[in-house]
Amino acid sequence: MATSPHPTAHRRRGLYLALVLLLCQPLAVKHSRGAAIRLRLPSPAYRVGGTTMVPLHPIVAWLGAEIHPRQGAATITLTREGHRRKVEVRPGSTSILIDGRPARLPRPASSARDEIYAPLEILPLAFHVTSARIPDQPDLLLHDGAREAVVPVMPPRYPIVVADGRYLLGGKENGKWIDAGTMASLLRGGERYWLYAPSRYLGTAVGARPTEELPGPYHSVQLSPEPTETEQAIAVGGPWNALPRRPVALSPASPFYRQAVRDLLRQNGLPRATVRITQVVRIDLEGDGTDEVILSARAPGADRPQTRVRANDYSLVALRRILDGQVKTFLLGASFYKTPEKPAAPCLYTLSSILDLDGDGVLEILVADAYYEGKGMVVYQMQSGKPVAVLNAGFGA
């Protein structure tokens, strides 16, 4: 049975945490430009949900400490004036251990490639390092006694580019989704992107300034180096790990999922359509330990954009998840045709990628659509347990 701490100790702990949070506030300060060194970061710090996430390796090195991976966690050891401090950080958790005593961070730590990111609050909490925002810059100034260091921080603006189509999808700025046109007006070229195929990280690229193109119009972004078209790459303008959880392929022949598609076809007026599932994947979208299933299906012969449709043609991508104790199905993209049409430009829908596009640890679903002489992409974010379209861009006649 859990017991409550002594009231005096509780008040003392509350005052200490309040002081920690105060020290972490982004204050505008003046500093001696000659005194502070600028840390070289392989991946920059970034902001998400009001929290600044800092890469630990370069900061730990500046402090003269050591960091060692250990069974899914990282142990940081700092020795000063004969005192040895040991800090354990576990990616995916808000809990840390400081000399064996538990403490809590405002957001979970995370791992991105060979780097571990943690909320800025870890620095005063674990190392007595304070920070302040440099005036008119996103960067931070760290204070470790008489020593100072500048930590480069990305502006909170994270564009997304569909690499195989070279078009800007939009992105997020200051915590809000913005469309491609708005994002294009904010980009000057030279922005760094992290590239992802549907199931793996590809590397980094630099984007040129967006240009408005036809037909559409749409906003084209040239990446260098440019990924191949077969990689189906999405370029994310933030350094976090956009693929923290990977989809697991399931059998399209499963009677359970075939019945689910059959029910969808019947509900949309195609009771005689042939069930043909092209893809089924399982993945934990929200990181809550519960898996969701995304499936794609289309009529036989409907594998490329056409200029006509046949009776009972269809294409769909659907999400199945447990909501309020029941399995719910949400169509993310769908077209159903009861009768033949010619000419026509039917849409074919495909699951493109499942990525964390804004660094909050929750995965977004990217659904591609293609039709005769055009293509596009829609991004769905989970909101209150349901998928909501937050971005939509593409081009075509």
Secondary structure as a PSIPRED ss2 file (coil, helix, strand):
# PSIPRED VFORMAT (PSIPRED V4.0)

   1 M C   1.000  0.000  0.000
   2 A C   1.000  0.000  0.000
   3 T C   1.000  0.000  0.000
   4 S C   1.000  0.000  0.000
   5 P C   1.000  0.000  0.000
   6 H C   1.000  0.000  0.000
   7 P H   0.000  1.000  0.000
   8 T H   0.000  1.000  0.000
   9 A H   0.000  1.000  0.000
  10 H H   0.000  1.000  0.000
  11 R H   0.000  1.000  0.000
  12 R H   0.000  1.000  0.000
  13 R H   0.000  1.000  0.000
  14 G H   0.000  1.000  0.000
  15 L H   0.000  1.000  0.000
  16 Y H   0.000  1.000  0.000
  17 L H   0.000  1.000  0.000
  18 A H   0.000  1.000  0.000
  19 L H   0.000  1.000  0.000
  20 V H   0.000  1.000  0.000
  21 L H   0.000  1.000  0.000
  22 L H   0.000  1.000  0.000
  23 L H   0.000  1.000  0.000
  24 C C   1.000  0.000  0.000
  25 Q C   1.000  0.000  0.000
  26 P C   1.000  0.000  0.000
  27 L C   1.000  0.000  0.000
  28 A E   0.000  0.000  1.000
  29 V C   1.000  0.000  0.000
  30 K C   1.000  0.000  0.000
  31 H C   1.000  0.000  0.000
  32 S C   1.000  0.000  0.000
  33 R C   1.000  0.000  0.000
  34 G C   1.000  0.000  0.000
  35 A C   1.000  0.000  0.000
  36 A C   1.000  0.000  0.000
  37 I E   0.000  0.000  1.000
  38 R E   0.000  0.000  1.000
  39 L C   1.000  0.000  0.000
  40 R C   1.000  0.000  0.000
  41 L C   1.000  0.000  0.000
  42 P C   1.000  0.000  0.000
  43 S C   1.000  0.000  0.000
  44 P C   1.000  0.000  0.000
  45 A E   0.000  0.000  1.000
  46 Y E   0.000  0.000  1.000
  47 R E   0.000  0.000  1.000
  48 V E   0.000  0.000  1.000
  49 G C   1.000  0.000  0.000
  50 G C   1.000  0.000  0.000
  51 T E   0.000  0.000  1.000
  52 T E   0.000  0.000  1.000
  53 M E   0.000  0.000  1.000
  54 V E   0.000  0.000  1.000
  55 P E   0.000  0.000  1.000
  56 L H   0.000  1.000  0.000
  57 H H   0.000  1.000  0.000
  58 P H   0.000  1.000  0.000
  59 I H   0.000  1.000  0.000
  60 V H   0.000  1.000  0.000
  61 A H   0.000  1.000  0.000
  62 W H   0.000  1.000  0.000
  63 L H   0.000  1.000  0.000
  64 G C   1.000  0.000  0.000
  65 A C   1.000  0.000  0.000
  66 E E   0.000  0.000  1.000
  67 I E   0.000  0.000  1.000
  68 H E   0.000  0.000  1.000
  69 P E   0.000  0.000  1.000
  70 R E   0.000  0.000  1.000
  71 Q C   1.000  0.000  0.000
  72 G C   1.000  0.000  0.000
  73 A E   0.000  0.000  1.000
  74 A E   0.000  0.000  1.000
  75 T E   0.000  0.000  1.000
  76 I E   0.000  0.000  1.000
  77 T E   0.000  0.000  1.000
  78 L E   0.000  0.000  1.000
  79 T E   0.000  0.000  1.000
  80 R E   0.000  0.000  1.000
  81 E C   1.000  0.000  0.000
  82 G C   1.000  0.000  0.000
  83 H E   0.000  0.000  1.000
  84 R E   0.000  0.000  1.000
  85 R E   0.000  0.000  1.000
  86 K E   0.000  0.000  1.000
  87 V E   0.000  0.000  1.000
  88 E E   0.000  0.000  1.000
  89 V E   0.000  0.000  1.000
  90 R C   1.000  0.000  0.000
  91 P C   1.000  0.000  0.000
  92 G C   1.000  0.000  0.000
  93 S C   1.000  0.000  0.000
  94 T C   1.000  0.000  0.000
  95 S E   0.000  0.000  1.000
  96 I E   0.000  0.000  1.000
  97 L E   0.000  0.000  1.000
  98 I E   0.000  0.000  1.000
  99 D C   1.000  0.000  0.000
 100 G C   1.000  0.000  0.000
 101 R E   0.000  0.000  1.000
 102 P E   0.000  0.000  1.000
 103 A E   0.000  0.000  1.000
 104 R E   0.000  0.000  1.000
 105 L C   1.000  0.000  0.000
 106 P C   1.000  0.000  0.000
 107 R C   1.000  0.000  0.000
 108 P C   1.000  0.000  0.000
 109 A C   1.000  0.000  0.000
 110 S E   0.000  0.000  1.000
 111 S E   0.000  0.000  1.000
 112 A E   0.000  0.000  1.000
 113 R C   1.000  0.000  0.000
 114 D C   1.000  0.000  0.000
 115 E E   0.000  0.000  1.000
 116 I E   0.000  0.000  1.000
 117 Y E   0.000  0.000  1.000
 118 A E   0.000  0.000  1.000
 119 P E   0.000  0.000  1.000
 120 L C   1.000  0.000  0.000
 121 E C   1.000  0.000  0.000
 122 I H   0.000  1.000  0.000
 123 L H   0.000  1.000  0.000
 124 P H   0.000  1.000  0.000
 125 L H   0.000  1.000  0.000
 126 A H   0.000  1.000  0.000
 127 F H   0.000  1.000  0.000
 128 H C   1.000  0.000  0.000
 129 V C   1.000  0.000  0.000
 130 T E   0.000  0.000  1.000
 131 S E   0.000  0.000  1.000
 132 A E   0.000  0.000  1.000
 133 R E   0.000  0.000  1.000
 134 I C   1.000  0.000  0.000
 135 P C   1.000  0.000  0.000
 136 D C   1.000  0.000  0.000
 137 Q C   1.000  0.000  0.000
 138 P C   1.000  0.000  0.000
 139 D C   1.000  0.000  0.000
 140 L E   0.000  0.000  1.000
 141 L E   0.000  0.000  1.000
 142 L E   0.000  0.000  1.000
 143 H E   0.000  0.000  1.000
 144 D E   0.000  0.000  1.000
 145 G C   1.000  0.000  0.000
 146 A C   1.000  0.000  0.000
 147 R E   0.000  0.000  1.000
 148 E E   0.000  0.000  1.000
 149 A E   0.000  0.000  1.000
 150 V E   0.000  0.000  1.000
 151 V E   0.000  0.000  1.000
 152 P C   1.000  0.000  0.000
 153 V E   0.000  0.000  1.000
 154 M C   1.000  0.000  0.000
 155 P C   1.000  0.000  0.000
 156 P C   1.000  0.000  0.000
 157 R E   0.000  0.000  1.000
 158 Y E   0.000  0.000  1.000
 159 P E   0.000  0.000  1.000
 160 I E   0.000  0.000  1.000
 161 V E   0.000  0.000  1.000
 162 V E   0.000  0.000  1.000
 163 A C   1.000  0.000  0.000
 164 D C   1.000  0.000  0.000
 165 G C   1.000  0.000  0.000
 166 R C   1.000  0.000  0.000
 167 Y E   0.000  0.000  1.000
 168 L E   0.000  0.000  1.000
 169 L E   0.000  0.000  1.000
 170 G E   0.000  0.000  1.000
 171 G E   0.000  0.000  1.000
 172 K E   0.000  0.000  1.000
 173 E E   0.000  0.000  1.000
 174 N C   1.000  0.000  0.000
 175 G C   1.000  0.000  0.000
 176 K E   0.000  0.000  1.000
 177 W E   0.000  0.000  1.000
 178 I E   0.000  0.000  1.000
 179 D C   1.000  0.000  0.000
 180 A H   0.000  1.000  0.000
 181 G H   0.000  1.000  0.000
 182 T H   0.000  1.000  0.000
 183 M H   0.000  1.000  0.000
 184 A H   0.000  1.000  0.000
 185 S C   1.000  0.000  0.000
 186 L C   1.000  0.000  0.000
 187 L C   1.000  0.000  0.000
 188 R C   1.000  0.000  0.000
 189 G C   1.000  0.000  0.000
 190 G C   1.000  0.000  0.000
 191 E E   0.000  0.000  1.000
 192 R E   0.000  0.000  1.000
 193 Y E   0.000  0.000  1.000
 194 W E   0.000  0.000  1.000
 195 L E   0.000  0.000  1.000
 196 Y E   0.000  0.000  1.000
 197 A E   0.000  0.000  1.000
 198 P C   1.000  0.000  0.000
 199 S C   1.000  0.000  0.000
 200 R E   0.000  0.000  1.000
 201 Y E   0.000  0.000  1.000
 202 L E   0.000  0.000  1.000
 203 G E   0.000  0.000  1.000
 204 T E   0.000  0.000  1.000
 205 A E   0.000  0.000  1.000
 206 V E   0.000  0.000  1.000
 207 G E   0.000  0.000  1.000
 208 A C   1.000  0.000  0.000
 209 R C   1.000  0.000  0.000
 210 P C   1.000  0.000  0.000
 211 T E   0.000  0.000  1.000
 212 E E   0.000  0.000  1.000
 213 E E   0.000  0.000  1.000
 214 L C   1.000  0.000  0.000
 215 P C   1.000  0.000  0.000
 216 G C   1.000  0.000  0.000
 217 P C   1.000  0.000  0.000
 218 Y E   0.000  0.000  1.000
 219 H E   0.000  0.000  1.000
 220 S E   0.000  0.000  1.000
 221 V C   1.000  0.000  0.000
 222 Q C   1.000  0.000  0.000
 223 L E   0.000  0.000  1.000
 224 S E   0.000  0.000  1.000
 225 P C   1.000  0.000  0.000
 226 E C   1.000  0.000  0.000
 227 P C   1.000  0.000  0.000
 228 T C   1.000  0.000  0.000
 229 E H   0.000  1.000  0.000
 230 T H   0.000  1.000  0.000
 231 E H   0.000  1.000  0.000
 232 Q C   1.000  0.000  0.000
 233 A C   1.000  0.000  0.000
 234 I E   0.000  0.000  1.000
 235 A E   0.000  0.000  1.000
 236 V E   0.000  0.000  1.000
 237 G C   1.000  0.000  0.000
 238 G C   1.000  0.000  0.000
 239 P C   1.000  0.000  0.000
 240 W C   1.000  0.000  0.000
 241 N C   1.000  0.000  0.000
 242 A C   1.000  0.000  0.000
 243 L C   1.000  0.000  0.000
 244 P C   1.000  0.000  0.000
 245 R C   1.000  0.000  0.000
 246 R C   1.000  0.000  0.000
 247 P C   1.000  0.000  0.000
 248 V E   0.000  0.000  1.000
 249 A E   0.000  0.000  1.000
 250 L C   1.000  0.000  0.000
 251 S C   1.000  0.000  0.000
 252 P C   1.000  0.000  0.000
 253 A C   1.000  0.000  0.000
 254 S C   1.000  0.000  0.000
 255 P H   0.000  1.000  0.000
 256 F H   0.000  1.000  0.000
 257 Y H   0.000  1.000  0.000
 258 R H   0.000  1.000  0.000
 259 Q H   0.000  1.000  0.000
 260 A H   0.000  1.000  0.000
 261 V H   0.000  1.000  0.000
 262 R H   0.000  1.000  0.000
 263 D H   0.000  1.000  0.000
 264 L H   0.000  1.000  0.000
 265 L H   0.000  1.000  0.000
 266 R H   0.000  1.000  0.000
 267 Q H   0.000  1.000  0.000
 268 N C   1.000  0.000  0.000
 269 G C   1.000  0.000  0.000
 270 L C   1.000  0.000  0.000
 271 P C   1.000  0.000  0.000
 272 R C   1.000  0.000  0.000
 273 A C   1.000  0.000  0.000
 274 T C   1.000  0.000  0.000
 275 V C   1.000  0.000  0.000
 276 R C   1.000  0.000  0.000
 277 I E   0.000  0.000  1.000
 278 T E   0.000  0.000  1.000
 279 Q E   0.000  0.000  1.000
 280 V E   0.000  0.000  1.000
 281 V E   0.000  0.000  1.000
 282 R E   0.000  0.000  1.000
 283 I E   0.000  0.000  1.000
 284 D C   1.000  0.000  0.000
 285 L C   1.000  0.000  0.000
 286 E C   1.000  0.000  0.000
 287 G C   1.000  0.000  0.000
 288 D C   1.000  0.000  0.000
 289 G C   1.000  0.000  0.000
 290 T C   1.000  0.000  0.000
 291 D C   1.000  0.000  0.000
 292 E E   0.000  0.000  1.000
 293 V E   0.000  0.000  1.000
 294 I E   0.000  0.000  1.000
 295 L E   0.000  0.000  1.000
 296 S E   0.000  0.000  1.000
 297 A E   0.000  0.000  1.000
 298 R E   0.000  0.000  1.000
 299 A C   1.000  0.000  0.000
 300 P C   1.000  0.000  0.000
 301 G C   1.000  0.000  0.000
 302 A C   1.000  0.000  0.000
 303 D C   1.000  0.000  0.000
 304 R C   1.000  0.000  0.000
 305 P C   1.000  0.000  0.000
 306 Q C   1.000  0.000  0.000
 307 T C   1.000  0.000  0.000
 308 R C   1.000  0.000  0.000
 309 V E   0.000  0.000  1.000
 310 R C   1.000  0.000  0.000
 311 A C   1.000  0.000  0.000
 312 N C   1.000  0.000  0.000
 313 D E   0.000  0.000  1.000
 314 Y E   0.000  0.000  1.000
 315 S E   0.000  0.000  1.000
 316 L E   0.000  0.000  1.000
 317 V E   0.000  0.000  1.000
 318 A E   0.000  0.000  1.000
 319 L E   0.000  0.000  1.000
 320 R E   0.000  0.000  1.000
 321 R E   0.000  0.000  1.000
 322 I E   0.000  0.000  1.000
 323 L E   0.000  0.000  1.000
 324 D C   1.000  0.000  0.000
 325 G C   1.000  0.000  0.000
 326 Q E   0.000  0.000  1.000
 327 V E   0.000  0.000  1.000
 328 K E   0.000  0.000  1.000
 329 T E   0.000  0.000  1.000
 330 F E   0.000  0.000  1.000
 331 L E   0.000  0.000  1.000
 332 L E   0.000  0.000  1.000
 333 G E   0.000  0.000  1.000
 334 A E   0.000  0.000  1.000
 335 S E   0.000  0.000  1.000
 336 F E   0.000  0.000  1.000
 337 Y E   0.000  0.000  1.000
 338 K C   1.000  0.000  0.000
 339 T C   1.000  0.000  0.000
 340 P C   1.000  0.000  0.000
 341 E E   0.000  0.000  1.000
 342 K C   1.000  0.000  0.000
 343 P C   1.000  0.000  0.000
 344 A C   1.000  0.000  0.000
 345 A C   1.000  0.000  0.000
 346 P C   1.000  0.000  0.000
 347 C C   1.000  0.000  0.000
 348 L E   0.000  0.000  1.000
 349 Y E   0.000  0.000  1.000
 350 T E   0.000  0.000  1.000
 351 L E   0.000  0.000  1.000
 352 S E   0.000  0.000  1.000
 353 S E   0.000  0.000  1.000
 354 I E   0.000  0.000  1.000
 355 L E   0.000  0.000  1.000
 356 D C   1.000  0.000  0.000
 357 L C   1.000  0.000  0.000
 358 D C   1.000  0.000  0.000
 359 G C   1.000  0.000  0.000
 360 D C   1.000  0.000  0.000
 361 G C   1.000  0.000  0.000
 362 V C   1.000  0.000  0.000
 363 L C   1.000  0.000  0.000
 364 E E   0.000  0.000  1.000
 365 I E   0.000  0.000  1.000
 366 L E   0.000  0.000  1.000
 367 V E   0.000  0.000  1.000
 368 A E   0.000  0.000  1.000
 369 D E   0.000  0.000  1.000
 370 A E   0.000  0.000  1.000
 371 Y E   0.000  0.000  1.000
 372 Y C   1.000  0.000  0.000
 373 E C   1.000  0.000  0.000
 374 G E   0.000  0.000  1.000
 375 K E   0.000  0.000  1.000
 376 G E   0.000  0.000  1.000
 377 M E   0.000  0.000  1.000
 378 V E   0.000  0.000  1.000
 379 V E   0.000  0.000  1.000
 380 Y E   0.000  0.000  1.000
 381 Q E   0.000  0.000  1.000
 382 M E   0.000  0.000  1.000
 383 Q E   0.000  0.000  1.000
 384 S C   1.000  0.000  0.000
 385 G C   1.000  0.000  0.000
 386 K E   0.000  0.000  1.000
 387 P E   0.000  0.000  1.000
 388 V E   0.000  0.000  1.000
 389 A E   0.000  0.000  1.000
 390 V E   0.000  0.000  1.000
 391 L E   0.000  0.000  1.000
 392 N E   0.000  0.000  1.000
 393 A E   0.000  0.000  1.000
 394 G E   0.000  0.000  1.000
 395 F E   0.000  0.000  1.000
 396 G E   0.000  0.000  1.000
 397 A C   1.000  0.000  0.000
